[in-house]
Amino acid sequence: MSHTRGLADDCWICQSLHEPAHLVYYESKTSIAKLNPDQLFRGYTFLALKWHAEQLHQLSDRDRKLFLKDMTNIGTALASALNPDRVNYELLGNTQAHLHWHIVPRYVTDPMWGRPIWAGNRPRKRLTQEAYSQLASSIRVHLPRAGRAPGRRL
Ligand SMILES: [Zn+2]
C-alpha cells in the first residue's frame, strides 16, 4: 500500500473510475459517484475515492473529512431526489479493497427491507441507458454545482 496519491494498475476501481460514463453523476477533488448498474434499490450509488487507498483510518484527517462530506452530500441528494424510507451507508472492501461507499436508498417496498442488502439472493434490475441518465440527472440537481460531473448533459 502506498501513501502517495496514485492509481493502482491491478485495481479494478482505479482502472474504471470514470466508467461507464453515463452512470457517473458527481465528482469532487476527493471522490466520484456513479450509479450501480443494478438499480433494484433505486438510486444505489458507489462513491469511490479518486486515488488508491484501502483503509479509512489511513487517510489523512483532511482527506477523510472530505470523503465523508461527499458521502453525506450524496446521501442528502438521494434523500431529496428519491424520498427513500432510509439511506444505508456501507464501507466494506472485502472483494474490492479500494475505498468506496455503497450508498443505498432503502424503501419499505424493497424486497430486502429490514435486512442488509447482502442478506440473501435478490433479483437484479437493469435500466435503459436513457433511464440511467434521467435518474442521474434527478440526483445531480440536488448536489453542489461545483461538484457535478463536468461535461455531462443534464
Ligand atoms: Zn484502486
Boltz pocket constraint, residues with backbone or C-beta under 6 A from the ligand:
constraints:
  - pocket:
      binder: B
      contacts: [[A, 7], [A, 8], [A, 11], [A, 12], [A, 13], [A, 14], [A, 15], [A, 51], [A, 52], [A, 53], [A, 98]]
      max_distance: 6.0
